[in-house]
Amino acid sequence: LLNINEAADEILLLDDEDSQKIPFRIGQTFVHFDSVSVLIIFAFSCI
């Protein structure tokens, strides 16, 4: 849980250009999401 909070904080610090494509690992696959989508995924994983 601590790593998820730290990652969310780092995402919030990204500029607009860097926050367009954030790689996110699901199983053995990396997919790219925008920063808003990743923060939503993090929020649901903390529940």
N, CA, C, O and CB atoms as a CASP TS submission, in Angstrom:
PFRMAT TS
TARGET T0000
AUTHOR 0000-0000-0000
METHOD Language model
MODEL 1
PARENT N/A
ATOM      1  N   LEU     1       0.833  -1.201   0.000  1.00  0.00           N
ATOM      2  CA  LEU     1       0.000   0.000   0.000  1.00  0.00           C
ATOM      3  C   LEU     1       0.868   1.253   0.000  1.00  0.00           C
ATOM      4  O   LEU     1       0.514   2.258  -0.615  1.00  0.00           O
ATOM      5  CB  LEU     1      -0.943   0.005   1.216  1.00  0.00           C
ATOM      6  N   LEU     2       1.985   1.192   0.677  1.00  0.00           N
ATOM      7  CA  LEU     2       2.878   2.348   0.735  1.00  0.00           C
ATOM      8  C   LEU     2       3.439   2.668  -0.644  1.00  0.00           C
ATOM      9  O   LEU     2       3.543   3.839  -1.008  1.00  0.00           O
ATOM     10  CB  LEU     2       4.022   2.094   1.725  1.00  0.00           C
ATOM     11  N   ASN     3       3.806   1.638  -1.424  1.00  0.00           N
ATOM     12  CA  ASN     3       4.331   1.864  -2.763  1.00  0.00           C
ATOM     13  C   ASN     3       3.287   2.464  -3.695  1.00  0.00           C
ATOM     14  O   ASN     3       3.626   3.275  -4.558  1.00  0.00           O
ATOM     15  CB  ASN     3       4.848   0.569  -3.340  1.00  0.00           C
ATOM     16  N   ILE     4       2.031   2.081  -3.537  1.00  0.00           N
ATOM     17  CA  ILE     4       0.967   2.636  -4.373  1.00  0.00           C
ATOM     18  C   ILE     4       0.800   4.122  -4.083  1.00  0.00           C
ATOM     19  O   ILE     4       0.643   4.917  -5.009  1.00  0.00           O
ATOM     20  CB  ILE     4      -0.365   1.885  -4.138  1.00  0.00           C
ATOM     21  N   ASN     5       0.831   4.504  -2.823  1.00  0.00           N
ATOM     22  CA  ASN     5       0.716   5.925  -2.468  1.00  0.00           C
ATOM     23  C   ASN     5       1.891   6.727  -2.994  1.00  0.00           C
ATOM     24  O   ASN     5       1.716   7.847  -3.475  1.00  0.00           O
ATOM     25  CB  ASN     5       0.616   6.091  -0.955  1.00  0.00           C
ATOM     26  N   GLU     6       3.081   6.166  -2.906  1.00  0.00           N
ATOM     27  CA  GLU     6       4.266   6.856  -3.427  1.00  0.00           C
ATOM     28  C   GLU     6       4.179   7.007  -4.943  1.00  0.00           C
ATOM     29  O   GLU     6       4.524   8.058  -5.483  1.00  0.00           O
ATOM     30  CB  GLU     6       5.551   6.094  -3.042  1.00  0.00           C
ATOM     31  N   ALA     7       3.720   5.960  -5.632  1.00  0.00           N
ATOM     32  CA  ALA     7       3.579   6.027  -7.092  1.00  0.00           C
ATOM     33  C   ALA     7       2.535   7.074  -7.477  1.00  0.00           C
ATOM     34  O   ALA     7       2.732   7.818  -8.438  1.00  0.00           O
ATOM     35  CB  ALA     7       3.189   4.641  -7.668  1.00  0.00           C
ATOM     36  N   ALA     8       1.436   7.137  -6.744  1.00  0.00           N
ATOM     37  CA  ALA     8       0.401   8.129  -7.041  1.00  0.00           C
ATOM     38  C   ALA     8       0.949   9.546  -6.861  1.00  0.00           C
ATOM     39  O   ALA     8       0.644  10.440  -7.651  1.00  0.00           O
ATOM     40  CB  ALA     8      -0.831   7.913  -6.135  1.00  0.00           C
ATOM     41  N   ASP     9       1.752   9.743  -5.830  1.00  0.00           N
ATOM     42  CA  ASP     9       2.360  11.064  -5.617  1.00  0.00           C
ATOM     43  C   ASP     9       3.294  11.423  -6.772  1.00  0.00           C
ATOM     44  O   ASP     9       3.313  12.568  -7.225  1.00  0.00           O
ATOM     45  CB  ASP     9       3.135  11.094  -4.281  1.00  0.00           C
ATOM     46  N   GLU    10       4.060  10.456  -7.244  1.00  0.00           N
ATOM     47  CA  GLU    10       4.976  10.706  -8.363  1.00  0.00           C
ATOM     48  C   GLU    10       4.208  11.044  -9.641  1.00  0.00           C
ATOM     49  O   GLU    10       4.636  11.901 -10.413  1.00  0.00           O
ATOM     50  CB  GLU    10       5.879   9.482  -8.601  1.00  0.00           C
ATOM     51  N   ILE    11       3.087  10.381  -9.863  1.00  0.00           N
ATOM     52  CA  ILE    11       2.273  10.647 -11.054  1.00  0.00           C
ATOM     53  C   ILE    11       1.720  12.065 -11.016  1.00  0.00           C
ATOM     54  O   ILE    11       1.651  12.738 -12.045  1.00  0.00           O
ATOM     55  CB  ILE    11       1.120   9.628 -11.165  1.00  0.00           C
ATOM     56  N   LEU    12       1.330  12.512  -9.840  1.00  0.00           N
ATOM     57  CA  LEU    12       0.806  13.866  -9.710  1.00  0.00           C
ATOM     58  C   LEU    12       1.855  14.922 -10.043  1.00  0.00           C
ATOM     59  O   LEU    12       1.510  16.036 -10.439  1.00  0.00           O
ATOM     60  CB  LEU    12       0.284  14.085  -8.305  1.00  0.00           C
ATOM     61  N   LEU    13       3.135  14.581  -9.885  1.00  0.00           N
ATOM     62  CA  LEU    13       4.216  15.526 -10.147  1.00  0.00           C
ATOM     63  C   LEU    13       4.625  15.582 -11.622  1.00  0.00           C
ATOM     64  O   LEU    13       5.387  16.466 -12.014  1.00  0.00           O
ATOM     65  CB  LEU    13       5.413  15.165  -9.309  1.00  0.00           C
ATOM     66  N   LEU    14       4.132  14.655 -12.440  1.00  0.00           N
ATOM     67  CA  LEU    14       4.505  14.639 -13.854  1.00  0.00           C
ATOM     68  C   LEU    14       3.923  15.843 -14.588  1.00  0.00           C
ATOM     69  O   LEU    14       2.852  16.339 -14.237  1.00  0.00           O
ATOM     70  CB  LEU    14       4.032  13.341 -14.517  1.00  0.00           C
ATOM     71  N   ASP    15       4.641  16.307 -15.611  1.00  0.00           N
ATOM     72  CA  ASP    15       4.084  17.382 -16.432  1.00  0.00           C
ATOM     73  C   ASP    15       3.111  16.782 -17.448  1.00  0.00           C
ATOM     74  O   ASP    15       3.007  15.560 -17.556  1.00  0.00           O
ATOM     75  CB  ASP    15       5.217  18.181 -17.153  1.00  0.00           C
ATOM     76  N   ASP    16       2.407  17.620 -18.183  1.00  0.00           N
ATOM     77  CA  ASP    16       1.353  17.162 -19.085  1.00  0.00           C
ATOM     78  C   ASP    16       1.862  16.201 -20.154  1.00  0.00           C
ATOM     79  O   ASP    16       1.196  15.218 -20.479  1.00  0.00           O
ATOM     80  CB  ASP    16       0.698  18.345 -19.747  1.00  0.00           C
ATOM     81  N   GLU    17       3.032  16.483 -20.694  1.00  0.00           N
ATOM     82  CA  GLU    17       3.563  15.636 -21.759  1.00  0.00           C
ATOM     83  C   GLU    17       3.893  14.234 -21.248  1.00  0.00           C
ATOM     84  O   GLU    17       3.588  13.244 -21.913  1.00  0.00           O
ATOM     85  CB  GLU    17       4.809  16.276 -22.371  1.00  0.00           C
ATOM     86  N   ASP    18       4.509  14.145 -20.078  1.00  0.00           N
ATOM     87  CA  ASP    18       4.899  12.848 -19.528  1.00  0.00           C
ATOM     88  C   ASP    18       3.719  12.054 -18.983  1.00  0.00           C
ATOM     89  O   ASP    18       3.808  10.833 -18.860  1.00  0.00           O
ATOM     90  CB  ASP    18       5.917  13.044 -18.437  1.00  0.00           C
ATOM     91  N   SER    19       2.626  12.714 -18.658  1.00  0.00           N
ATOM     92  CA  SER    19       1.499  12.015 -18.050  1.00  0.00           C
ATOM     93  C   SER    19       0.523  11.453 -19.079  1.00  0.00           C
ATOM     94  O   SER    19      -0.510  10.898 -18.706  1.00  0.00           O
ATOM     95  CB  SER    19       0.768  12.943 -17.122  1.00  0.00           C
ATOM     96  N   GLN    20       0.831  11.586 -20.353  1.00  0.00           N
ATOM     97  CA  GLN    20      -0.067  11.080 -21.391  1.00  0.00           C
ATOM     98  C   GLN    20       0.012   9.560 -21.527  1.00  0.00           C
ATOM     99  O   GLN    20      -1.008   8.915 -21.773  1.00  0.00           O
ATOM    100  CB  GLN    20       0.259  11.733 -22.727  1.00  0.00           C
ATOM    101  N   LYS    21       1.199   8.976 -21.373  1.00  0.00           N
ATOM    102  CA  LYS    21       1.376   7.542 -21.523  1.00  0.00           C
ATOM    103  C   LYS    21       2.203   7.015 -20.361  1.00  0.00           C
ATOM    104  O   LYS    21       3.423   7.181 -20.332  1.00  0.00           O
ATOM    105  CB  LYS    21       2.047   7.206 -22.873  1.00  0.00           C
ATOM    106  N   ILE    22       1.538   6.379 -19.407  1.00  0.00           N
ATOM    107  CA  ILE    22       2.221   5.804 -18.258  1.00  0.00           C
ATOM    108  C   ILE    22       2.112   4.284 -18.373  1.00  0.00           C
ATOM    109  O   ILE    22       1.006   3.744 -18.395  1.00  0.00           O
ATOM    110  CB  ILE    22       1.611   6.327 -16.901  1.00  0.00           C
ATOM    111  N   PRO    23       3.258   3.586 -18.447  1.00  0.00           N
ATOM    112  CA  PRO    23       3.189   2.123 -18.519  1.00  0.00           C
ATOM    113  C   PRO    23       2.707   1.546 -17.194  1.00  0.00           C
ATOM    114  O   PRO    23       3.139   1.971 -16.122  1.00  0.00           O
ATOM    115  CB  PRO    23       4.565   1.530 -18.888  1.00  0.00           C
ATOM    116  N   PHE    24       1.815   0.584 -17.281  1.00  0.00           N
ATOM    117  CA  PHE    24       1.219  -0.036 -16.099  1.00  0.00           C
ATOM    118  C   PHE    24       1.254  -1.540 -16.325  1.00  0.00           C
ATOM    119  O   PHE    24       0.783  -2.026 -17.353  1.00  0.00           O
ATOM    120  CB  PHE    24      -0.257   0.478 -15.842  1.00  0.00           C
ATOM    121  N   ARG    25       1.801  -2.268 -15.386  1.00  0.00           N
ATOM    122  CA  ARG    25       1.951  -3.711 -15.551  1.00  0.00           C
ATOM    123  C   ARG    25       0.721  -4.432 -15.016  1.00  0.00           C
ATOM    124  O   ARG    25       0.313  -4.242 -13.870  1.00  0.00           O
ATOM    125  CB  ARG    25       3.221  -4.212 -14.836  1.00  0.00           C
ATOM    126  N   ILE    26       0.145  -5.260 -15.872  1.00  0.00           N
ATOM    127  CA  ILE    26      -0.969  -6.127 -15.487  1.00  0.00           C
ATOM    128  C   ILE    26      -0.533  -7.543 -15.835  1.00  0.00           C
ATOM    129  O   ILE    26      -0.472  -7.906 -17.009  1.00  0.00           O
ATOM    130  CB  ILE    26      -2.332  -5.726 -16.221  1.00  0.00           C
ATOM    131  N   GLY    27      -0.232  -8.333 -14.831  1.00  0.00           N
ATOM    132  CA  GLY    27       0.303  -9.668 -15.073  1.00  0.00           C
ATOM    133  C   GLY    27       1.682  -9.553 -15.695  1.00  0.00           C
ATOM    134  O   GLY    27       2.580  -8.939 -15.120  1.00  0.00           O
ATOM    135  N   GLN    28       1.852 -10.149 -16.879  1.00  0.00           N
ATOM    136  CA  GLN    28       3.127 -10.083 -17.584  1.00  0.00           C
ATOM    137  C   GLN    28       3.096  -9.081 -18.729  1.00  0.00           C
ATOM    138  O   GLN    28       4.020  -9.036 -19.541  1.00  0.00           O
ATOM    139  CB  GLN    28       3.499 -11.451 -18.111  1.00  0.00           C
ATOM    140  N   THR    29       2.041  -8.279 -18.797  1.00  0.00           N
ATOM    141  CA  THR    29       1.855  -7.347 -19.900  1.00  0.00           C
ATOM    142  C   THR    29       1.889  -5.907 -19.403  1.00  0.00           C
ATOM    143  O   THR    29       1.342  -5.590 -18.347  1.00  0.00           O
ATOM    144  CB  THR    29       0.535  -7.628 -20.620  1.00  0.00           C
ATOM    145  N   PHE    30       2.535  -5.047 -20.171  1.00  0.00           N
ATOM    146  CA  PHE    30       2.514  -3.617 -19.888  1.00  0.00           C
ATOM    147  C   PHE    30       1.511  -2.955 -20.820  1.00  0.00           C
ATOM    148  O   PHE    30       1.537  -3.175 -22.030  1.00  0.00           O
ATOM    149  CB  PHE    30       3.930  -2.985 -20.050  1.00  0.00           C
ATOM    150  N   VAL    31       0.637  -2.151 -20.255  1.00  0.00           N
ATOM    151  CA  VAL    31      -0.299  -1.346 -21.038  1.00  0.00           C
ATOM    152  C   VAL    31      -0.053   0.114 -20.674  1.00  0.00           C
ATOM    153  O   VAL    31       0.504   0.402 -19.615  1.00  0.00           O
ATOM    154  CB  VAL    31      -1.800  -1.763 -20.768  1.00  0.00           C
ATOM    155  N   HIS    32      -0.457   1.023 -21.528  1.00  0.00           N
ATOM    156  CA  HIS    32      -0.249   2.444 -21.284  1.00  0.00           C
ATOM    157  C   HIS    32      -1.584   3.124 -20.994  1.00  0.00           C
ATOM    158  O   HIS    32      -2.550   2.967 -21.741  1.00  0.00           O
ATOM    159  CB  HIS    32       0.448   3.110 -22.490  1.00  0.00           C
ATOM    160  N   PHE    33      -1.622   3.870 -19.913  1.00  0.00           N
ATOM    161  CA  PHE    33      -2.791   4.638 -19.524  1.00  0.00           C
ATOM    162  C   PHE    33      -2.377   6.090 -19.333  1.00  0.00           C
ATOM    163  O   PHE    33      -1.193   6.392 -19.183  1.00  0.00           O
ATOM    164  CB  PHE    33      -3.434   4.065 -18.232  1.00  0.00           C
ATOM    165  N   ASP    34      -3.358   6.985 -19.340  1.00  0.00           N
ATOM    166  CA  ASP    34      -3.051   8.368 -18.969  1.00  0.00           C
ATOM    167  C   ASP    34      -3.034   8.462 -17.442  1.00  0.00           C
ATOM    168  O   ASP    34      -3.450   7.531 -16.753  1.00  0.00           O
ATOM    169  CB  ASP    34      -4.097   9.372 -19.586  1.00  0.00           C
ATOM    170  N   SER    35      -2.554   9.581 -16.921  1.00  0.00           N
ATOM    171  CA  SER    35      -2.364   9.708 -15.476  1.00  0.00           C
ATOM    172  C   SER    35      -3.669   9.607 -14.694  1.00  0.00           C
ATOM    173  O   SER    35      -3.683   9.041 -13.601  1.00  0.00           O
ATOM    174  CB  SER    35      -1.694  11.020 -15.164  1.00  0.00           C
ATOM    175  N   VAL    36      -4.749  10.134 -15.221  1.00  0.00           N
ATOM    176  CA  VAL    36      -6.035  10.074 -14.521  1.00  0.00           C
ATOM    177  C   VAL    36      -6.492   8.626 -14.373  1.00  0.00           C
ATOM    178  O   VAL    36      -6.960   8.229 -13.306  1.00  0.00           O
ATOM    179  CB  VAL    36      -7.105  10.899 -15.272  1.00  0.00           C
ATOM    180  N   SER    37      -6.359   7.844 -15.429  1.00  0.00           N
ATOM    181  CA  SER    37      -6.757   6.436 -15.373  1.00  0.00           C
ATOM    182  C   SER    37      -5.927   5.651 -14.363  1.00  0.00           C
ATOM    183  O   SER    37      -6.465   4.833 -13.617  1.00  0.00           O
ATOM    184  CB  SER    37      -6.629   5.799 -16.749  1.00  0.00           C
ATOM    185  N   VAL    38      -4.621   5.898 -14.337  1.00  0.00           N
ATOM    186  CA  VAL    38      -3.752   5.192 -13.396  1.00  0.00           C
ATOM    187  C   VAL    38      -4.113   5.567 -11.962  1.00  0.00           C
ATOM    188  O   VAL    38      -4.135   4.699 -11.090  1.00  0.00           O
ATOM    189  CB  VAL    38      -2.268   5.511 -13.678  1.00  0.00           C
ATOM    190  N   LEU    39      -4.394   6.829 -11.704  1.00  0.00           N
ATOM    191  CA  LEU    39      -4.768   7.238 -10.346  1.00  0.00           C
ATOM    192  C   LEU    39      -6.090   6.603  -9.918  1.00  0.00           C
ATOM    193  O   LEU    39      -6.267   6.273  -8.745  1.00  0.00           O
ATOM    194  CB  LEU    39      -4.871   8.766 -10.258  1.00  0.00           C
ATOM    195  N   ILE    40      -7.010   6.431 -10.854  1.00  0.00           N
ATOM    196  CA  ILE    40      -8.280   5.747 -10.545  1.00  0.00           C
ATOM    197  C   ILE    40      -8.020   4.285 -10.221  1.00  0.00           C
ATOM    198  O   ILE    40      -8.600   3.747  -9.278  1.00  0.00           O
ATOM    199  CB  ILE    40      -9.277   5.862 -11.732  1.00  0.00           C
ATOM    200  N   ILE    41      -7.154   3.636 -10.991  1.00  0.00           N
ATOM    201  CA  ILE    41      -6.805   2.239 -10.720  1.00  0.00           C
ATOM    202  C   ILE    41      -6.172   2.120  -9.335  1.00  0.00           C
ATOM    203  O   ILE    41      -6.503   1.206  -8.581  1.00  0.00           O
ATOM    204  CB  ILE    41      -5.841   1.692 -11.806  1.00  0.00           C
ATOM    205  N   PHE    42      -5.258   3.042  -8.993  1.00  0.00           N
ATOM    206  CA  PHE    42      -4.630   3.023  -7.671  1.00  0.00           C
ATOM    207  C   PHE    42      -5.668   3.218  -6.573  1.00  0.00           C
ATOM    208  O   PHE    42      -5.600   2.557  -5.537  1.00  0.00           O
ATOM    209  CB  PHE    42      -3.550   4.109  -7.575  1.00  0.00           C
ATOM    210  N   ALA    43      -6.614   4.102  -6.783  1.00  0.00           N
ATOM    211  CA  ALA    43      -7.637   4.363  -5.764  1.00  0.00           C
ATOM    212  C   ALA    43      -8.462   3.112  -5.495  1.00  0.00           C
ATOM    213  O   ALA    43      -8.769   2.809  -4.342  1.00  0.00           O
ATOM    214  CB  ALA    43      -8.556   5.517  -6.202  1.00  0.00           C
ATOM    215  N   PHE    44      -8.823   2.385  -6.543  1.00  0.00           N
ATOM    216  CA  PHE    44      -9.609   1.166  -6.347  1.00  0.00           C
ATOM    217  C   PHE    44      -8.782   0.042  -5.747  1.00  0.00           C
ATOM    218  O   PHE    44      -9.329  -0.822  -5.061  1.00  0.00           O
ATOM    219  CB  PHE    44     -10.204   0.713  -7.663  1.00  0.00           C
ATOM    220  N   SER    45      -7.482   0.033  -5.987  1.00  0.00           N
ATOM    221  CA  SER    45      -6.652  -1.031  -5.417  1.00  0.00           C
ATOM    222  C   SER    45      -6.390  -0.812  -3.930  1.00  0.00           C
ATOM    223  O   SER    45      -5.969  -1.737  -3.235  1.00  0.00           O
ATOM    224  CB  SER    45      -5.326  -1.123  -6.166  1.00  0.00           C
ATOM    225  N   CYS    46      -6.631   0.393  -3.437  1.00  0.00           N
ATOM    226  CA  CYS    46      -6.423   0.679  -2.012  1.00  0.00           C
ATOM    227  C   CYS    46      -7.653   0.378  -1.175  1.00  0.00           C
ATOM    228  O   CYS    46      -7.592   0.434   0.053  1.00  0.00           O
ATOM    229  CB  CYS    46      -6.029   2.129  -1.823  1.00  0.00           C
ATOM    230  N   ILE    47      -8.749   0.065  -1.809  1.00  0.00           N
ATOM    231  CA  ILE    47     -10.001  -0.185  -1.062  1.00  0.00           C
ATOM    232  C   ILE    47      -9.949  -1.527  -0.379  1.00  0.00           C
ATOM    233  O   ILE    47     -10.903  -1.915   0.295  1.00  0.00           O
ATOM    234  CB  ILE    47     -11.225  -0.122  -1.994  1.00  0.00           C
TER
END
